[in-house]
Amino acid sequence: MIYKDFYAGKNDDNRRLDKVLRIFIKDIPLSSIYKFIRKGLIKVNDKKTSQEYRVNDGDKISIAEFIISSHQEKAKNNSDNKKSTDNSKTLDTRTYKNTNTELPPIVFENDNIIIFNKPINLSVHGSNTKKMSLEQLYKNHYFQSPHSNDSLSFCPGPLHRIDRMTSGLIAFSKSIDGARWFSQAVKNHQIQKKYLAILSGKLSEKCEWIDYIDAQTDSKNKDSKTSKKQGFHTVRISSSPENSDNSNFKEAASIVTPLAFGKYKNQDITLAEIQIKTGRHHQIRSQCALHSFPLLFDTAYTKSLSQKEHFFLHARTLLIPQNNPIGLPEKIEAPLPEEFIQFLSKTCDIKSFDI
């Protein structure tokens, strides 16, 4: 029997053998992988083992050549079928000027995490197959870099959410340690996020809003034009738990601080900093609308003065625990987009944009 040898990297360390193989040779069914391990057609360090074996950095994983050939053939067929049914993926360049091979500006990077300053009109996840997502862009970049040799199974990905039309900070994993720590820190609310937003109306004082948002998107909203767009649904929100009719409603807490005031077409507007203490879907957009200070131009949650513009919402700041194990600074900030700055300079009394 002829085998091909592969070597586990640091990002495979302590992962189960079947989990590593399922990603590394993903076109082979998991049931077949189990069978190949039992029959010794897949070995570790030249020995038969079990599917539960925990892989170590540097382990030699030997796979029978016919398994690799079968995997490559299936992968090729899947790729050919996809090309025949999908249009080529390109970015919507109406507001995003980069080509489909360029990454957004990098705000921070180390061996564990990379953080981008995402522009508007670029989806993080590839929900629309006709447009290239940031996740796809970064994976293309990652697997052409030396980091791809760190693992047989690790795949980088986004570690939190940010909407397509929201600009600003988005973190991606570069190591399994980075992914695990950051994801857990977000879940435990150890990482705090602050946004800058332009609101309709004049918010005269700092507020703390505690509301309740349906954890599931509101697919029942058939009257909303925006709810009919591909993959887009508004959310249901209530000001009190008593008004929530089922257990899907979860607490949404935000601290909103006015920073500057201005006018747009004789309408009061407010530049506000919004710190979210929870991370619900459309939390900022729905809460602002509920409290009568909707995002300017947000046609999904309010009647806008104009549908030609897009709303201004920028993920400005990440506050991170001190002395964290993956080498992140305590504060990371992303500059405002030029379009955001120009709008503020025309409408608000602001002397400096170093907010």
C-alpha positions as CSV (number, residue, x, y, z in Angstrom):
1,M,0.0,0.0,0.0
2,I,1.3,3.4,-1.0
3,Y,0.8,6.2,1.5
4,K,1.1,10.0,1.4
5,D,2.5,11.7,4.5
6,F,1.2,15.0,5.9
7,Y,2.3,16.7,9.1
8,A,0.1,18.3,11.7
9,G,0.8,21.9,12.6
10,K,0.4,23.9,15.7
11,N,-3.2,24.8,14.9
12,D,-4.1,21.1,14.8
13,D,-2.7,20.4,18.3
14,N,-5.2,18.6,20.6
15,R,-7.9,18.3,18.0
16,R,-9.5,14.9,17.4
17,L,-8.1,13.0,14.4
18,D,-11.5,12.6,12.7
19,K,-12.1,16.3,13.1
20,V,-8.8,17.2,11.5
21,L,-9.4,14.7,8.6
22,R,-13.0,15.9,8.1
23,I,-11.7,19.3,7.2
24,F,-8.5,18.3,5.5
25,I,-10.2,15.8,3.2
26,K,-13.7,17.3,3.3
27,D,-15.0,15.6,0.1
28,I,-14.7,12.2,1.7
29,P,-17.8,11.2,3.8
30,L,-17.2,11.0,7.6
31,S,-18.4,7.3,7.6
32,S,-15.6,6.5,5.1
33,I,-13.0,8.3,7.2
34,Y,-14.0,6.2,10.2
35,K,-13.7,3.0,8.1
36,F,-10.3,4.0,6.7
37,I,-8.9,4.7,10.3
38,R,-10.2,1.3,11.6
39,K,-8.6,-0.6,8.6
40,G,-5.3,1.2,9.0
41,L,-5.6,3.0,5.7
42,I,-5.0,6.2,7.8
43,K,-2.2,6.0,10.3
44,V,-0.5,8.4,12.8
45,N,3.2,8.1,13.2
46,D,3.2,4.8,11.2
47,K,0.7,3.2,13.7
48,K,-3.0,2.3,13.6
49,T,-5.0,4.5,15.9
50,S,-8.6,5.5,16.7
51,Q,-10.8,8.3,15.5
52,E,-10.7,9.8,19.0
53,Y,-6.9,10.2,18.9
54,R,-5.8,13.7,19.8
55,V,-3.4,15.1,17.2
56,N,-0.1,16.7,18.3
57,D,1.8,19.3,16.6
58,G,4.3,17.5,14.3
59,D,2.4,14.2,14.1
60,K,2.9,12.4,10.8
61,I,-0.5,11.5,9.3
62,S,-0.2,8.9,6.6
63,I,-3.1,8.5,4.2
64,A,-3.5,5.8,1.6
65,E,-2.8,7.3,-1.9
66,F,-6.1,6.1,-3.3
67,I,-8.0,8.1,-0.6
68,I,-6.2,11.3,-1.6
69,S,-6.8,10.6,-5.3
70,S,-10.5,10.1,-4.6
71,H,-10.7,13.3,-2.6
72,Q,-9.0,15.3,-5.3
73,E,-11.3,13.9,-8.0
74,K,-14.4,14.7,-6.0
75,A,-13.1,18.2,-5.2
76,K,-12.4,18.8,-8.9
77,N,-15.9,17.6,-9.9
78,N,-17.6,19.7,-7.2
79,S,-15.6,22.7,-8.4
80,D,-16.5,22.1,-12.0
81,N,-20.2,21.8,-11.2
82,K,-20.1,25.0,-9.2
83,K,-18.5,26.9,-12.0
84,S,-21.1,25.7,-14.4
85,T,-24.0,26.9,-12.3
86,D,-22.6,30.0,-10.6
87,N,-21.8,33.3,-12.1
88,S,-18.3,34.6,-11.4
89,K,-18.1,36.3,-8.0
90,T,-17.3,40.0,-8.1
91,L,-17.6,42.9,-5.6
92,D,-20.4,45.4,-6.0
93,T,-18.2,48.4,-6.8
94,R,-20.8,51.1,-6.5
95,T,-19.4,52.2,-3.1
96,Y,-16.5,49.8,-2.6
97,K,-13.6,50.7,-4.9
98,N,-11.1,47.9,-4.3
99,T,-10.8,45.0,-6.7
100,N,-11.9,41.5,-5.7
101,T,-8.4,40.5,-4.7
102,E,-7.7,43.3,-2.3
103,L,-8.2,43.3,1.4
104,P,-9.6,46.3,3.4
105,P,-7.1,48.2,5.5
106,I,-5.6,46.2,8.4
107,V,-5.9,48.0,11.7
108,F,-4.1,45.3,13.8
109,E,-2.4,42.0,13.1
110,N,-0.4,39.4,15.1
111,D,0.0,35.6,14.9
112,N,-3.4,35.0,16.4
113,I,-5.8,37.7,15.1
114,I,-6.1,40.1,12.2
115,I,-8.5,43.1,12.4
116,F,-9.8,45.0,9.4
117,N,-11.4,48.4,8.9
118,K,-14.3,47.1,6.7
119,P,-15.9,49.5,4.2
120,I,-19.6,49.7,3.6
121,N,-21.3,47.4,1.1
122,L,-19.0,44.5,1.7
123,S,-20.5,41.5,3.4
124,V,-18.5,39.6,6.0
125,H,-20.1,36.2,5.2
126,G,-20.7,34.9,1.7
127,S,-24.5,34.9,1.8
128,N,-24.8,36.2,-1.7
129,T,-22.9,33.9,-4.1
130,K,-22.7,36.6,-6.8
131,K,-20.6,38.9,-4.6
132,M,-17.2,38.2,-3.0
133,S,-17.4,38.4,0.8
134,L,-14.6,39.6,3.2
135,E,-14.5,36.0,4.5
136,Q,-13.7,34.7,1.0
137,L,-11.2,37.4,0.3
138,Y,-9.3,36.7,3.5
139,K,-9.4,32.9,3.0
140,N,-7.9,33.4,-0.5
141,H,-5.2,35.5,1.0
142,Y,-4.5,33.2,4.0
143,F,-4.1,30.0,2.1
144,Q,-1.5,31.7,-0.2
145,S,0.5,32.7,2.9
146,P,3.0,30.8,5.0
147,H,0.4,30.5,7.8
148,S,-1.4,27.9,5.8
149,N,1.4,25.5,6.7
150,D,0.5,25.8,10.4
151,S,-2.4,23.4,10.1
152,L,-4.0,20.7,8.1
153,S,-7.5,21.5,9.4
154,F,-7.6,25.1,10.6
155,C,-9.6,27.6,8.5
156,P,-9.7,31.3,9.4
157,G,-13.0,33.0,9.9
158,P,-14.7,36.1,11.3
159,L,-15.1,36.1,15.1
160,H,-18.1,38.4,15.4
161,R,-20.7,40.0,13.3
162,I,-21.0,43.3,11.4
163,D,-23.6,44.2,8.8
164,R,-22.9,44.7,5.2
165,M,-23.7,48.4,5.3
166,T,-21.9,49.0,8.6
167,S,-18.3,50.0,8.3
168,G,-15.5,49.5,10.8
169,L,-13.7,46.9,12.9
170,I,-14.1,43.2,12.2
171,A,-11.7,40.5,13.7
172,F,-10.7,37.3,12.0
173,S,-8.8,34.3,13.5
174,K,-5.3,33.4,12.4
175,S,-4.8,30.6,14.9
176,I,-7.0,28.2,16.9
177,D,-5.9,29.8,20.1
178,G,-6.9,33.2,18.8
179,A,-10.3,31.9,17.7
180,R,-11.0,30.2,21.0
181,W,-10.0,33.1,23.2
182,F,-11.7,35.8,21.2
183,S,-14.9,34.0,20.7
184,Q,-15.2,33.1,24.4
185,A,-14.4,36.7,25.3
186,V,-17.2,38.0,23.0
187,K,-19.6,35.5,24.5
188,N,-18.7,36.5,28.0
189,H,-19.0,40.3,27.1
190,Q,-15.3,40.8,28.1
191,I,-14.7,42.6,24.7
192,Q,-16.7,45.8,24.5
193,K,-17.7,47.5,21.2
194,K,-18.3,51.1,20.5
195,Y,-19.9,52.5,17.4
196,L,-20.3,56.0,15.9
197,A,-23.7,56.7,14.4
198,I,-25.7,59.6,12.9
199,L,-29.1,59.7,14.4
200,S,-32.3,61.5,13.3
201,G,-33.4,64.0,16.0
202,K,-31.5,65.8,18.8
203,L,-30.5,63.4,21.6
204,S,-29.8,65.9,24.4
205,E,-28.4,63.6,27.1
206,K,-26.6,60.3,27.6
207,C,-29.0,57.3,27.8
208,E,-28.9,53.7,28.7
209,W,-31.5,51.7,26.8
210,I,-32.6,48.2,27.9
211,D,-35.0,46.5,25.5
212,Y,-35.9,43.1,24.2
213,I,-35.2,41.8,20.7
214,D,-36.4,38.6,19.1
215,A,-33.3,36.4,18.8
216,Q,-34.7,35.1,15.5
217,T,-35.1,37.4,12.4
218,D,-38.7,38.6,11.8
219,S,-39.7,36.5,8.8
220,K,-43.3,37.4,9.5
221,N,-42.8,41.0,8.5
222,K,-44.3,40.6,5.0
223,D,-45.3,44.3,4.8
224,S,-41.7,45.5,5.0
225,K,-40.1,46.0,1.6
226,T,-36.7,45.4,3.1
227,S,-37.7,42.1,4.6
228,K,-38.1,40.8,1.0
229,K,-34.5,41.4,0.1
230,Q,-32.2,38.4,-0.2
231,G,-31.3,37.2,3.2
232,F,-32.5,40.4,4.9
233,H,-35.1,40.7,7.7
234,T,-35.9,43.3,10.2
235,V,-36.2,42.3,13.9
236,R,-39.0,42.6,16.4
237,I,-38.2,44.7,19.4
238,S,-40.1,45.5,22.6
239,S,-39.5,48.0,25.4
240,S,-40.5,45.6,28.1
241,P,-40.4,41.8,28.6
242,E,-44.1,41.8,29.3
243,N,-44.8,42.8,25.7
244,S,-42.7,39.9,24.4
245,D,-44.9,37.0,23.5
246,N,-42.4,34.2,23.6
247,S,-39.0,33.2,25.0
248,N,-37.1,34.2,21.8
249,F,-36.9,37.8,23.1
250,K,-33.5,38.5,24.7
251,E,-32.3,41.6,26.5
252,A,-30.5,44.2,24.4
253,A,-28.6,46.9,26.3
254,S,-26.9,49.9,24.9
255,I,-25.3,53.1,26.2
256,V,-25.8,56.1,23.9
257,T,-23.8,59.3,24.3
258,P,-24.4,62.4,22.1
259,L,-21.1,63.9,20.8
260,A,-22.2,66.6,18.4
261,F,-25.3,68.1,16.8
262,G,-26.2,69.4,13.3
263,K,-28.8,69.8,10.6
264,Y,-29.7,67.9,7.5
265,K,-32.4,69.5,5.3
266,N,-33.6,71.5,8.3
267,Q,-33.9,68.3,10.4
268,D,-32.0,67.9,13.7
269,I,-29.3,65.2,13.6
270,T,-27.0,63.8,16.3
271,L,-23.6,62.2,16.1
272,A,-23.6,59.6,18.9
273,E,-21.3,57.1,20.4
274,I,-23.1,53.8,21.1
275,Q,-21.6,51.2,23.3
276,I,-23.4,47.8,23.0
277,K,-23.4,45.7,26.2
278,T,-25.1,42.8,24.3
279,G,-24.7,41.8,20.7
280,R,-28.2,41.2,19.2
281,H,-28.9,41.2,15.5
282,H,-29.7,44.8,14.3
283,Q,-29.5,45.9,18.0
284,I,-28.4,49.5,17.3
285,R,-30.7,50.0,14.3
286,S,-33.8,48.7,16.0
287,Q,-33.2,50.3,19.4
288,C,-32.5,53.7,17.9
289,A,-35.8,53.5,16.0
290,L,-37.7,52.3,19.0
291,H,-36.5,55.3,21.0
292,S,-37.4,57.8,18.3
293,F,-33.8,58.4,17.2
294,P,-33.5,56.2,14.2
295,L,-30.3,56.1,12.1
296,L,-30.5,58.8,9.5
297,F,-31.4,57.2,6.1
298,D,-32.2,53.8,7.6
299,T,-35.1,52.9,5.4
300,A,-35.6,49.5,7.0
301,Y,-36.6,50.9,10.4
302,T,-38.1,54.3,9.6
303,K,-39.3,56.5,6.8
304,S,-36.2,58.3,5.5
305,L,-36.0,61.7,4.0
306,S,-34.1,60.2,1.1
307,Q,-33.6,56.7,-0.2
308,K,-30.5,57.7,-2.2
309,E,-28.2,57.7,0.8
310,H,-27.1,54.9,3.1
311,F,-27.1,55.2,6.9
312,F,-23.9,56.0,8.8
313,L,-22.9,53.4,11.4
314,H,-19.2,52.7,12.1
315,A,-17.7,50.1,14.4
316,R,-15.1,52.5,15.9
317,T,-13.6,50.9,19.0
318,L,-12.9,47.5,20.6
319,L,-12.0,47.5,24.3
320,I,-10.1,44.3,25.2
321,P,-9.1,42.9,28.6
322,Q,-5.6,43.8,29.8
323,N,-2.9,41.1,29.6
324,N,-5.0,38.8,27.4
325,P,-3.2,35.6,26.3
326,I,-3.3,36.3,22.6
327,G,-1.4,39.6,22.5
328,L,-4.1,42.1,21.8
329,P,-3.8,45.7,22.9
330,E,-6.4,47.1,25.4
331,K,-7.9,49.4,22.8
332,I,-8.2,49.2,19.0
333,E,-9.8,51.9,16.9
334,A,-10.6,52.3,13.2
335,P,-10.6,55.7,11.4
336,L,-13.9,57.0,10.1
337,P,-14.6,56.5,6.4
338,E,-14.0,59.6,4.3
339,E,-17.6,59.7,3.3
340,F,-18.6,59.8,6.9
341,I,-16.2,62.6,7.7
342,Q,-17.4,64.7,4.7
343,F,-21.0,64.3,5.7
344,L,-20.2,65.4,9.3
345,S,-18.2,68.4,8.1
346,K,-21.2,69.6,6.1
347,T,-23.8,69.0,8.7
348,C,-22.3,69.1,12.3
349,D,-20.4,71.6,14.3
350,I,-17.2,69.5,14.7
351,K,-13.7,70.9,15.0
352,S,-11.8,67.6,15.0
353,F,-12.6,64.1,13.8
354,D,-10.3,62.5,16.3
355,I,-13.3,61.4,18.3
